[in-house]
Amino acid sequence: TMPRKRKLLAELSALQRSSSIPPSDALENLNTTPDGDSSPKSSKYFATEKKKSFQLEADFFSQPCISLAKSFLGQILVRRLPDGRELWGRIVETEAYLGGEDEASHSKGGKQTQRNAAMFMKPGTLYVYQIYGIYFCVNVSSQGEGAAVLLRSLEPLRGLDAMRELRSAARKGPAKPLKDWQLCNGPSKLCQAFGIDKAFDQRDLTQDAAIWMVPGHELPGEQDVVATTRIGVGNRGEWSHKPLRFYLRGNKFVSVVDKKIEREMAVRGPSPCS
């Protein structure tokens, strides 16, 4: 196999000199056996390099909370299961939690605890917490003391069978098979489908081998993003009404649609600068 690898490496070098084709294509070839089967015997070095070459890095996460919540829309969350299968989901709904001043945030008043420590860590750190003693929600820290973005809903792209298995295992008793749009349309469903639990708390999305993000192909424009109130924050005064939930308009994988806001957007039409 060495002559073949040397040949492919030479091709890779040539591709890197030419900007027309991304080098990840050549790495894809190097990572497969002659019959085209993706093999566990693949060089670990090249598998890692392939992932690192196009994943979202630290500078992407290092932005203010509201900006990050909007920037997540259209990006892709990737989860590698222990058996090697990969789950891919496009982020279609988020919520921003702004830290100390935000009465609905776990870090309100700037209070740092063992539970919310990840919210005060570097941008791109996962904050996973449990609700009702059984379900998990996953957030990503941003710029700003104690600020983080809740991932609310994903559009499943790859590994849907595995997502169904994970969701079924978490549901009690026999149930109808879930439709695609039901797999990840809510923060706890998302965590079930992607096998995310408390063990993922404080992990770094730019360093972790089991979970990371890659850029989406079609990123939304401002006119495609609905900004509305967050869900389930209870009575938090003005913070209950601030438009800090963002979702992709017209996407059927969103958990809760705000028809009133969407009608208002339709009446306003596109802004002159869009």
LOLO-479725 format. One record per residue (C-alpha): residue number from 1; residue in one letter; x, y, z. Coordinates in pm, 1 decimal, always signed. Example, Ala and Ser with C-alpha at 12.3 -4.5 7.8 and 13.67 -1.06 7.14 Angstrom:
# LOLO-479725
[1,'A',[+1230.0,-450.0,+780.0]],
[2,'S',[+1367.0,-106.0,+714.0]],
***
This chain:
# LOLO-479725
[1,'T',[+0.0,+0.0,+0.0]],
[2,'M',[+298.5,+236.7,+42.6]],
[3,'P',[+341.4,+326.9,-327.3]],
[4,'R',[-32.9,+404.3,-342.3]],
[5,'K',[-10.9,+627.8,-35.0]],
[6,'R',[+296.4,+806.1,-175.6]],
[7,'K',[+109.5,+865.7,-501.6]],
[8,'L',[-193.9,+1004.4,-318.9]],
[9,'L',[+26.7,+1226.2,-104.9]],
[10,'A',[+182.0,+1367.2,-420.6]],
[11,'E',[-169.5,+1431.7,-554.3]],
[12,'L',[-259.6,+1600.6,-228.5]],
[13,'S',[+42.8,+1832.6,-251.0]],
[14,'A',[-53.4,+1922.4,-607.2]],
[15,'L',[-410.9,+1992.7,-499.6]],
[16,'Q',[-294.6,+2214.8,-217.1]],
[17,'R',[-93.6,+2422.0,-466.2]],
[18,'S',[-405.6,+2459.5,-681.9]],
[19,'S',[-691.5,+2641.4,-508.7]],
[20,'S',[-968.0,+2493.8,-725.7]],
[21,'I',[-1025.5,+2173.4,-522.1]],
[22,'P',[-1016.6,+2155.7,-142.1]],
[23,'P',[-746.7,+1923.4,-5.0]],
[24,'S',[-1006.7,+1733.0,+198.4]],
[25,'D',[-1106.4,+1548.5,-123.6]],
[26,'A',[-762.3,+1396.0,-150.6]],
[27,'L',[-763.7,+1309.9,+216.6]],
[28,'E',[-1097.8,+1134.7,+160.0]],
[29,'N',[-926.9,+910.4,-99.6]],
[30,'L',[-633.7,+841.5,+127.1]],
[31,'N',[-873.1,+739.9,+399.0]],
[32,'T',[-1035.4,+462.2,+198.2]],
[33,'T',[-923.6,+114.6,+100.9]],
[34,'P',[-875.3,+24.5,-271.4]],
[35,'D',[-1232.7,-109.7,-293.6]],
[36,'G',[-1365.0,+228.7,-176.5]],
[37,'D',[-1468.7,+112.3,+169.4]],
[38,'S',[-1399.8,+359.5,+451.7]],
[39,'S',[-1179.2,+151.4,+674.7]],
[40,'P',[-1114.7,+159.2,+1047.8]],
[41,'K',[-754.9,+75.0,+948.9]],
[42,'S',[-724.0,+429.7,+807.2]],
[43,'S',[-438.1,+636.5,+936.8]],
[44,'K',[-551.3,+818.6,+1249.3]],
[45,'Y',[-336.7,+1114.7,+1145.9]],
[46,'F',[-522.8,+1166.9,+822.6]],
[47,'A',[-866.5,+1118.3,+979.5]],
[48,'T',[-783.8,+1389.1,+1230.7]],
[49,'E',[-640.3,+1620.8,+968.2]],
[50,'K',[-950.8,+1581.6,+755.0]],
[51,'K',[-1177.8,+1679.9,+1044.4]],
[52,'K',[-959.9,+1970.1,+1153.6]],
[53,'S',[-937.6,+2112.1,+802.3]],
[54,'F',[-1297.2,+2232.8,+788.1]],
[55,'Q',[-1439.6,+2242.4,+1138.1]],
[56,'L',[-1539.5,+2570.4,+1303.9]],
[57,'E',[-1248.8,+2699.8,+1511.0]],
[58,'A',[-1212.5,+2917.3,+1822.2]],
[59,'D',[-1243.1,+3250.9,+1641.0]],
[60,'F',[-1595.0,+3159.3,+1522.6]],
[61,'F',[-1721.5,+3102.6,+1879.0]],
[62,'S',[-1551.5,+3414.2,+2016.2]],
[63,'Q',[-1829.1,+3662.9,+1940.2]],
[64,'P',[-2101.2,+3832.1,+2147.1]],
[65,'C',[-2387.6,+3608.3,+2257.3]],
[66,'I',[-2665.0,+3742.6,+2030.9]],
[67,'S',[-2430.4,+3746.7,+1732.1]],
[68,'L',[-2324.5,+3386.3,+1802.0]],
[69,'A',[-2687.0,+3272.0,+1844.9]],
[70,'K',[-2766.4,+3406.1,+1496.7]],
[71,'S',[-2438.6,+3283.3,+1345.9]],
[72,'F',[-2514.2,+2926.3,+1460.1]],
[73,'L',[-2819.3,+2912.2,+1230.1]],
[74,'G',[-2730.1,+2702.2,+926.3]],
[75,'Q',[-2409.0,+2563.0,+1080.3]],
[76,'I',[-2378.7,+2187.5,+1135.7]],
[77,'L',[-2335.1,+2002.1,+1464.8]],
[78,'V',[-2146.1,+1673.0,+1428.0]],
[79,'R',[-2143.3,+1393.5,+1685.2]],
[80,'R',[-1924.0,+1084.3,+1653.0]],
[81,'L',[-2071.3,+793.4,+1848.5]],
[82,'P',[-1847.1,+540.2,+2028.2]],
[83,'D',[-1913.0,+288.0,+1746.1]],
[84,'G',[-1778.0,+534.4,+1487.8]],
[85,'R',[-2109.5,+639.5,+1333.5]],
[86,'E',[-2146.6,+1012.7,+1275.8]],
[87,'L',[-2462.6,+1216.2,+1328.8]],
[88,'W',[-2499.3,+1547.4,+1145.3]],
[89,'G',[-2764.9,+1810.7,+1212.0]],
[90,'R',[-2813.1,+2163.9,+1078.8]],
[91,'I',[-2883.0,+2416.9,+1354.6]],
[92,'V',[-3220.8,+2582.1,+1288.9]],
[93,'E',[-3315.0,+2733.8,+1627.2]],
[94,'T',[-3119.1,+2891.6,+1915.0]],
[95,'E',[-3167.8,+3108.9,+2223.2]],
[96,'A',[-2925.4,+3365.6,+2365.1]],
[97,'Y',[-2867.1,+3393.1,+2741.9]],
[98,'L',[-2668.2,+3708.2,+2811.2]],
[99,'G',[-2508.4,+3641.5,+3148.4]],
[100,'G',[-2530.6,+3848.3,+3469.1]],
[101,'E',[-2788.9,+4106.3,+3358.3]],
[102,'D',[-3019.6,+3841.8,+3205.4]],
[103,'E',[-3283.1,+3743.7,+3464.1]],
[104,'A',[-3360.5,+3421.4,+3272.9]],
[105,'S',[-2997.5,+3304.9,+3262.7]],
[106,'H',[-2845.6,+3044.1,+3492.9]],
[107,'S',[-2567.5,+3297.1,+3550.2]],
[108,'K',[-2794.4,+3589.9,+3646.6]],
[109,'G',[-2629.4,+3829.5,+3889.0]],
[110,'G',[-2291.5,+3693.6,+3778.4]],
[111,'K',[-2332.3,+3397.6,+4011.1]],
[112,'Q',[-2088.9,+3119.0,+3928.1]],
[113,'T',[-2156.5,+2770.4,+4064.3]],
[114,'Q',[-2029.1,+2418.9,+4005.5]],
[115,'R',[-2330.4,+2359.2,+3781.9]],
[116,'N',[-2292.4,+2661.8,+3552.8]],
[117,'A',[-1909.6,+2686.5,+3549.4]],
[118,'A',[-1898.0,+2615.1,+3174.0]],
[119,'M',[-2084.7,+2941.8,+3105.2]],
[120,'F',[-1779.3,+3130.6,+3234.1]],
[121,'M',[-1527.2,+2928.0,+3034.1]],
[122,'K',[-1378.5,+3020.1,+2697.3]],
[123,'P',[-1616.2,+3060.8,+2400.1]],
[124,'G',[-1699.7,+2725.8,+2240.3]],
[125,'T',[-1729.8,+2538.8,+2572.2]],
[126,'L',[-2034.3,+2315.2,+2611.8]],
[127,'Y',[-2267.8,+2378.0,+2904.4]],
[128,'V',[-2495.7,+2076.7,+2958.3]],
[129,'Y',[-2758.8,+2084.6,+3231.3]],
[130,'Q',[-3045.9,+1861.1,+3335.3]],
[131,'I',[-3415.1,+1955.5,+3356.2]],
[132,'Y',[-3688.0,+1768.0,+3544.7]],
[133,'G',[-3413.1,+1534.0,+3665.7]],
[134,'I',[-3414.1,+1336.7,+3339.2]],
[135,'Y',[-3369.3,+1550.9,+3027.1]],
[136,'F',[-3057.7,+1735.8,+2910.7]],
[137,'C',[-3008.7,+2067.1,+2728.8]],
[138,'V',[-2686.6,+2175.3,+2556.4]],
[139,'N',[-2551.3,+2530.3,+2536.3]],
[140,'V',[-2233.4,+2682.5,+2394.9]],
[141,'S',[-2047.4,+2959.4,+2577.8]],
[142,'S',[-1986.2,+3287.1,+2393.8]],
[143,'Q',[-1805.2,+3612.6,+2462.6]],
[144,'G',[-1935.2,+3783.4,+2775.6]],
[145,'E',[-1914.1,+3677.5,+3139.2]],
[146,'G',[-2154.5,+3386.5,+3192.8]],
[147,'A',[-2314.5,+3418.4,+2846.9]],
[148,'A',[-2414.0,+3113.6,+2640.0]],
[149,'V',[-2634.0,+3003.1,+2350.2]],
[150,'L',[-2890.5,+2723.7,+2388.9]],
[151,'L',[-2917.0,+2490.9,+2087.9]],
[152,'R',[-3294.3,+2437.9,+2053.8]],
[153,'S',[-3351.8,+2246.8,+1727.9]],
[154,'L',[-3163.5,+2069.3,+1451.5]],
[155,'E',[-3254.5,+1957.5,+1101.3]],
[156,'P',[-3122.4,+1597.2,+1084.4]],
[157,'L',[-2887.6,+1544.3,+788.8]],
[158,'R',[-2694.4,+1222.7,+847.1]],
[159,'G',[-2726.6,+923.1,+1081.9]],
[160,'L',[-3105.2,+942.7,+1116.6]],
[161,'D',[-3137.3,+570.7,+1195.9]],
[162,'A',[-2895.6,+606.9,+1486.4]],
[163,'M',[-3088.7,+914.9,+1605.9]],
[164,'R',[-3409.7,+709.4,+1604.1]],
[165,'E',[-3240.7,+435.6,+1808.3]],
[166,'L',[-3118.8,+686.6,+2065.8]],
[167,'R',[-3455.7,+861.7,+2088.4]],
[168,'S',[-3641.1,+527.8,+2118.0]],
[169,'A',[-3411.8,+414.1,+2398.1]],
[170,'A',[-3499.2,+731.5,+2590.0]],
[171,'R',[-3876.7,+699.2,+2541.0]],
[172,'K',[-4083.5,+484.3,+2774.9]],
[173,'G',[-4290.1,+196.0,+2636.7]],
[174,'P',[-4375.1,+115.2,+2274.6]],
[175,'A',[-4421.2,+418.4,+2053.4]],
[176,'K',[-4473.2,+498.4,+1687.6]],
[177,'P',[-4154.7,+551.1,+1486.7]],
[178,'L',[-4056.6,+917.3,+1491.9]],
[179,'K',[-4081.8,+1121.3,+1173.3]],
[180,'D',[-3768.2,+1305.5,+1062.6]],
[181,'W',[-3897.5,+1642.8,+1183.6]],
[182,'Q',[-3964.6,+1501.3,+1532.0]],
[183,'L',[-3611.4,+1375.8,+1597.5]],
[184,'C',[-3442.7,+1699.1,+1707.8]],
[185,'N',[-3718.7,+1965.3,+1728.2]],
[186,'G',[-3654.0,+2074.3,+2086.1]],
[187,'P',[-3351.0,+2109.1,+2315.7]],
[188,'S',[-3400.3,+1781.8,+2504.9]],
[189,'K',[-3495.8,+1583.6,+2192.6]],
[190,'L',[-3178.5,+1714.0,+2029.0]],
[191,'C',[-2969.2,+1587.4,+2321.2]],
[192,'Q',[-3140.2,+1246.6,+2315.9]],
[193,'A',[-3095.2,+1207.8,+1940.2]],
[194,'F',[-2726.5,+1303.1,+1959.1]],
[195,'G',[-2649.2,+1106.7,+2277.5]],
[196,'I',[-2548.4,+1422.6,+2467.1]],
[197,'D',[-2557.1,+1398.3,+2846.6]],
[198,'K',[-2384.9,+1552.3,+3149.8]],
[199,'A',[-2056.2,+1386.3,+3047.3]],
[200,'F',[-2034.2,+1650.4,+2770.4]],
[201,'D',[-2043.9,+1943.5,+3013.7]],
[202,'Q',[-1732.3,+2166.3,+2990.1]],
[203,'R',[-1608.3,+2000.7,+2672.1]],
[204,'D',[-1447.1,+2223.3,+2407.9]],
[205,'L',[-1613.3,+2214.5,+2064.0]],
[206,'T',[-1283.5,+2305.0,+1897.8]],
[207,'Q',[-1087.3,+2019.7,+2060.5]],
[208,'D',[-1325.0,+1730.0,+2124.9]],
[209,'A',[-1308.8,+1408.2,+1922.1]],
[210,'A',[-1675.4,+1316.6,+1981.6]],
[211,'I',[-1851.2,+1647.9,+1907.1]],
[212,'W',[-1770.9,+1952.0,+1691.9]],
[213,'M',[-1921.2,+2187.9,+1434.0]],
[214,'V',[-1860.5,+2235.6,+1062.6]],
[215,'P',[-1967.3,+2526.2,+840.3]],
[216,'G',[-2305.5,+2497.9,+671.0]],
[217,'H',[-2329.2,+2528.2,+292.0]],
[218,'E',[-2629.5,+2760.9,+275.7]],
[219,'L',[-2619.1,+3023.7,+546.8]],
[220,'P',[-2931.7,+3235.1,+597.8]],
[221,'G',[-2962.2,+3606.1,+531.1]],
[222,'E',[-3106.1,+3847.8,+787.3]],
[223,'Q',[-3447.6,+3822.5,+617.7]],
[224,'D',[-3451.8,+3444.5,+679.4]],
[225,'V',[-3406.1,+3473.7,+1057.3]],
[226,'V',[-3703.6,+3516.9,+1292.3]],
[227,'A',[-3625.3,+3689.4,+1624.9]],
[228,'T',[-3884.4,+3625.6,+1895.8]],
[229,'T',[-3925.5,+3553.1,+2267.3]],
[230,'R',[-3754.8,+3262.1,+2440.7]],
[231,'I',[-3953.0,+2959.2,+2554.2]],
[232,'G',[-4009.8,+2841.5,+2910.8]],
[233,'V',[-3830.0,+3125.5,+3087.6]],
[234,'G',[-4130.8,+3196.7,+3311.3]],
[235,'N',[-4193.5,+3533.9,+3473.2]],
[236,'R',[-3865.4,+3722.5,+3440.3]],
[237,'G',[-4003.0,+4072.1,+3383.3]],
[238,'E',[-3880.8,+4239.0,+3065.9]],
[239,'W',[-3648.7,+3943.4,+3003.8]],
[240,'S',[-3948.6,+3720.1,+2936.0]],
[241,'H',[-4034.8,+3939.4,+2636.4]],
[242,'K',[-3696.8,+4016.6,+2481.4]],
[243,'P',[-3652.1,+3872.7,+2127.4]],
[244,'L',[-3361.6,+3642.2,+2212.7]],
[245,'R',[-3481.1,+3325.9,+2032.8]],
[246,'F',[-3375.5,+3293.8,+1670.5]],
[247,'Y',[-3494.2,+3045.0,+1410.1]],
[248,'L',[-3495.4,+2986.8,+1035.5]],
[249,'R',[-3821.3,+3109.2,+885.9]],
[250,'G',[-4011.6,+2837.6,+698.8]],
[251,'N',[-3800.5,+2552.4,+836.4]],
[252,'K',[-4021.6,+2260.4,+944.5]],
[253,'F',[-3767.3,+2134.0,+1199.4]],
[254,'V',[-3811.3,+2436.9,+1430.0]],
[255,'S',[-3974.8,+2352.8,+1765.0]],
[256,'V',[-4215.7,+2647.1,+1802.0]],
[257,'V',[-4313.0,+2892.3,+1526.8]],
[258,'D',[-4418.3,+3252.4,+1602.2]],
[259,'K',[-4682.8,+3318.2,+1335.3]],
[260,'K',[-4751.9,+3672.7,+1456.5]],
[261,'I',[-4390.4,+3783.0,+1415.5]],
[262,'E',[-4367.5,+3604.8,+1079.6]],
[263,'R',[-4678.1,+3790.5,+954.2]],
[264,'E',[-4522.3,+4119.9,+1064.6]],
[265,'M',[-4201.2,+4030.2,+879.3]],
[266,'A',[-4400.7,+3950.5,+565.6]],
[267,'V',[-4576.9,+4290.6,+581.0]],
[268,'R',[-4248.1,+4476.0,+630.1]],
[269,'G',[-4083.8,+4289.6,+342.8]],
[270,'P',[-3707.1,+4277.7,+286.1]],
[271,'S',[-3504.3,+4565.7,+427.7]],
[272,'P',[-3341.6,+4799.3,+169.2]],
[273,'C',[-2991.5,+4680.4,+254.8]],
[274,'S',[-3067.3,+4305.5,+232.6]],
***
